[in-house]
Amino acid sequence: GAGFGSLQGAYRTRLATTLVLSVGMAASAMVGSLAARSSVATIIVVGVWGFLAGLMVSLGQASLVIGLQWVVAVLVVAAIPMTPVQALVRSGMVLAGGLIQILLVVVLWPLRSHAVERKALSGVFVQLAAFARELRTGLPLAPVGADLNDARRVLGDPQPFSRRGDLLAFQALLDEAERIRIQLVALGRHRSRIAEAGVDPGPFTSFGVEAARVLDAVGESLTSDEPPHTPTGAIEALEAACVAIERGPTG
């Protein structure tokens, strides 16, 4: 049961969710085991736990998982009446199992080299690359907001073992991605006006293609052990496209 909590959030949120879930399941096991000795008590306990689970749905995905697992724990143990001592032992075993799962999750964090942050940021830059490629078409530019929000959520839930320098580096990458998105939106709008005026939008196409190559390389480097590299000729081509865009149709 506690394993479901480890799927919620990134780091601290995941830890807190799993801990609350484990403690709640232990309490549910205790109450459910004692209530099983009476049909009336069982009905009352299951009804109260179900009501609480329903209220927790409104608090978000993590709370929904917690509430459902608490109800499941009550329903499972309510089938076997126990003495107070037996109920306490069962509750302790449930809590111990949850704490062991928490330990297994936390132990892996220092060994994964910020895989969660890297994956989230990589997704942002890959989406920005797709965003840039659309500069060569007349189609509306694809949104990147969902990927940016996901990355913000991950970076806002930092790993307890992270060095401050690593967190600052990831945040700097996210800030740069947000600036790139704004600039691409502006270029996309300018390209549309140019195309509507009957002017060749070729420089925008070149810029989008080369920018996409660079952004793809950044996204790939975030999820691999290889050092980042700049695609051959991309910077020169980007500079030439920028000059052509700034010069305008009369240059």
C-alpha positions as CSV (number, residue, x, y, z in Angstrom):
1,G,0.0,0.0,0.0
2,A,2.7,2.5,0.9
3,G,4.3,1.9,-2.5
4,F,1.5,3.8,-4.1
5,G,2.4,6.9,-2.1
6,S,6.0,6.7,-3.5
7,L,4.6,7.4,-7.0
8,Q,3.2,10.8,-5.9
9,G,5.4,13.9,-6.2
10,A,9.1,14.1,-6.8
11,Y,11.1,14.0,-3.5
12,R,9.9,15.6,-0.3
13,T,6.3,15.4,-1.3
14,R,6.8,11.7,-2.1
15,L,8.4,11.2,1.3
16,A,5.6,13.0,3.1
17,T,2.9,11.3,1.2
18,T,4.3,7.8,1.8
19,L,4.8,8.6,5.5
20,V,1.2,9.8,6.0
21,L,-0.1,6.9,4.0
22,S,1.9,4.4,6.2
23,V,0.8,5.9,9.5
24,G,-2.8,6.1,8.3
25,M,-2.8,2.5,7.2
26,A,-1.4,1.4,10.5
27,A,-4.1,3.3,12.3
28,S,-6.7,1.9,9.9
29,A,-5.5,-1.6,10.6
30,M,-5.8,-1.1,14.3
31,V,-9.3,0.4,14.2
32,G,-10.6,-2.0,11.6
33,S,-9.3,-5.1,13.5
34,L,-11.0,-3.9,16.7
35,A,-14.2,-2.9,15.0
36,A,-14.4,-6.3,13.3
37,R,-15.7,-7.8,16.6
38,S,-19.0,-5.9,16.1
39,S,-21.0,-5.6,12.9
40,V,-22.3,-2.2,14.0
41,A,-18.9,-0.9,14.8
42,T,-17.6,-2.2,11.4
43,I,-20.3,-0.4,9.5
44,I,-19.6,2.9,11.4
45,V,-15.8,2.7,10.9
46,V,-16.1,1.8,7.2
47,G,-18.7,4.6,6.7
48,V,-16.4,7.2,8.5
49,W,-13.3,6.1,6.5
50,G,-15.3,6.3,3.3
51,F,-16.5,9.7,4.1
52,L,-13.0,10.9,4.9
53,A,-11.7,9.4,1.6
54,G,-14.4,11.2,-0.3
55,L,-13.4,14.5,1.3
56,M,-9.7,13.9,0.5
57,V,-10.5,13.6,-3.2
58,S,-10.9,17.4,-3.4
59,L,-7.3,17.9,-2.0
60,G,-5.5,16.5,-5.0
61,Q,-4.1,13.3,-6.4
62,A,-1.8,12.5,-3.5
63,S,-4.7,12.9,-1.0
64,L,-6.9,10.7,-3.2
65,V,-4.4,7.9,-3.1
66,I,-4.0,8.2,0.7
67,G,-7.7,8.1,1.3
68,L,-8.3,5.1,-0.9
69,Q,-5.5,3.1,0.7
70,W,-6.8,3.9,4.2
71,V,-10.2,2.6,3.2
72,V,-8.7,-0.5,1.6
73,A,-6.8,-1.2,4.8
74,V,-10.0,-1.0,6.9
75,L,-12.0,-3.2,4.6
76,V,-9.2,-5.9,4.5
77,V,-8.7,-6.1,8.3
78,A,-12.4,-5.8,9.2
79,A,-12.9,-9.4,8.0
80,I,-10.8,-10.8,10.8
81,P,-11.8,-9.9,14.4
82,M,-8.8,-9.5,16.8
83,T,-8.0,-8.8,20.4
84,P,-6.4,-5.4,21.2
85,V,-2.9,-7.0,21.5
86,Q,-3.3,-8.8,18.1
87,A,-4.6,-5.6,16.5
88,L,-1.6,-3.7,17.9
89,V,0.8,-6.2,16.5
90,R,-0.8,-6.1,13.1
91,S,-0.8,-2.3,13.1
92,G,2.9,-2.3,14.0
93,M,3.7,-4.7,11.2
94,V,1.8,-2.5,8.7
95,L,3.7,0.6,9.9
96,A,7.0,-1.3,9.8
97,G,6.3,-2.4,6.2
98,G,5.6,1.2,5.2
99,L,8.7,2.5,6.8
100,I,10.8,-0.1,5.0
101,Q,9.4,1.0,1.7
102,I,10.1,4.6,2.6
103,L,13.7,3.7,3.4
104,L,14.1,1.8,0.1
105,V,12.8,4.9,-1.8
106,V,15.1,7.4,0.0
107,V,18.2,5.2,-0.2
108,L,18.1,5.4,-4.1
109,W,17.9,9.2,-4.3
110,P,21.6,9.9,-4.0
111,L,22.4,7.2,-6.5
112,R,20.1,8.5,-9.3
113,S,22.0,11.6,-10.2
114,H,19.0,13.9,-10.3
115,A,17.2,11.7,-12.9
116,V,13.8,13.3,-12.1
117,E,15.0,16.8,-12.6
118,R,16.9,15.9,-15.8
119,K,14.0,14.1,-17.3
120,A,11.6,17.1,-16.6
121,L,14.0,19.6,-18.1
122,S,14.8,17.4,-21.0
123,G,11.1,17.3,-21.9
124,V,10.9,21.1,-21.8
125,F,13.8,21.5,-24.3
126,V,12.6,18.8,-26.6
127,Q,9.2,20.5,-26.7
128,L,10.9,23.8,-27.3
129,A,12.7,22.2,-30.3
130,A,9.3,21.2,-31.7
131,F,8.1,24.7,-31.0
132,A,11.0,26.2,-33.0
133,R,10.5,23.9,-36.0
134,E,7.0,25.3,-36.4
135,L,8.5,28.6,-37.3
136,R,8.9,27.2,-40.9
137,T,5.2,26.6,-41.2
138,G,2.1,28.8,-41.0
139,L,0.6,26.6,-38.2
140,P,-0.1,27.9,-34.7
141,L,2.9,27.3,-32.4
142,A,2.5,24.3,-30.1
143,P,2.2,25.2,-26.4
144,V,5.0,24.3,-23.9
145,G,3.2,25.4,-20.8
146,A,2.4,21.9,-19.5
147,D,6.1,20.8,-19.7
148,L,7.2,24.0,-18.0
149,N,4.7,23.5,-15.2
150,D,5.9,20.0,-14.7
151,A,9.5,21.1,-14.5
152,R,8.5,23.9,-12.0
153,R,6.7,21.3,-9.9
154,V,9.8,19.0,-9.8
155,L,12.3,21.8,-9.0
156,G,9.9,23.1,-6.3
157,D,10.1,19.7,-4.6
158,P,13.9,19.3,-4.3
159,Q,15.9,16.2,-3.3
160,P,17.0,16.6,0.3
161,F,20.5,15.4,-0.6
162,S,21.0,17.9,-3.5
163,R,23.8,20.4,-3.5
164,R,22.7,24.0,-3.7
165,G,24.8,24.4,-6.8
166,D,23.0,21.7,-8.7
167,L,19.6,23.1,-7.8
168,L,20.7,26.6,-9.0
169,A,21.9,25.1,-12.2
170,F,18.6,23.3,-12.9
171,Q,16.7,26.5,-12.0
172,A,18.9,28.5,-14.4
173,L,18.1,26.1,-17.2
174,L,14.4,26.4,-16.5
175,D,14.5,30.2,-16.4
176,E,16.4,30.1,-19.8
177,A,13.8,27.8,-21.2
178,E,11.0,30.2,-20.2
179,R,12.8,33.1,-21.9
180,I,13.4,31.0,-25.1
181,R,9.6,30.2,-25.2
182,I,8.7,33.9,-25.0
183,Q,11.2,34.8,-27.8
184,L,9.9,32.0,-30.0
185,V,6.3,33.2,-29.5
186,A,7.4,36.7,-30.5
187,L,9.2,35.4,-33.6
188,G,6.2,33.3,-34.5
189,R,3.9,36.2,-34.5
190,H,6.3,38.3,-36.4
191,R,6.7,35.6,-39.0
192,S,2.9,35.4,-39.4
193,R,2.8,39.2,-40.1
194,I,5.6,38.9,-42.6
195,A,4.0,36.0,-44.4
196,E,0.6,37.8,-44.6
197,A,2.4,40.8,-46.2
198,G,3.7,38.5,-49.0
199,V,7.3,38.6,-47.8
200,D,9.5,35.5,-47.9
201,P,9.7,34.2,-44.3
202,G,12.9,32.2,-45.2
203,P,15.1,33.6,-42.4
204,F,12.5,32.5,-39.9
205,T,12.5,29.0,-41.3
206,S,16.3,28.8,-41.1
207,F,16.3,30.2,-37.6
208,G,13.6,27.7,-36.4
209,V,15.5,24.7,-38.0
210,E,18.8,25.6,-36.4
211,A,17.4,26.6,-33.1
212,A,15.6,23.2,-33.0
213,R,18.9,21.4,-33.6
214,V,20.5,23.2,-30.6
215,L,17.5,22.7,-28.3
216,D,17.3,19.0,-29.2
217,A,21.0,18.7,-28.3
218,V,20.4,20.3,-24.9
219,G,17.5,18.0,-24.2
220,E,19.5,15.0,-25.2
221,S,22.5,16.0,-23.1
222,L,20.2,16.3,-20.0
223,T,19.3,12.6,-20.1
224,S,22.7,11.1,-21.2
225,D,26.1,10.8,-19.7
226,E,27.7,12.4,-22.7
227,P,28.9,16.0,-22.4
228,P,26.7,18.6,-24.1
229,H,27.7,19.5,-27.7
230,T,26.6,22.1,-30.2
231,P,25.5,20.7,-33.6
232,T,28.0,21.5,-36.3
233,G,27.4,24.8,-38.0
234,A,24.3,25.6,-35.9
235,I,25.6,28.7,-34.2
236,E,26.8,30.2,-37.4
237,A,23.5,29.5,-39.1
238,L,21.6,31.0,-36.2
239,E,23.6,34.1,-36.3
240,A,23.1,34.5,-40.1
241,A,19.4,33.9,-39.7
242,C,19.2,36.6,-36.9
243,V,21.0,39.1,-39.1
244,A,18.6,38.4,-42.0
245,I,15.6,38.8,-39.6
246,E,16.9,42.0,-38.2
247,R,17.8,43.4,-41.6
248,G,14.2,42.9,-42.7
249,P,12.7,42.5,-46.1
250,T,14.3,45.6,-47.5
251,G,17.9,44.6,-46.4
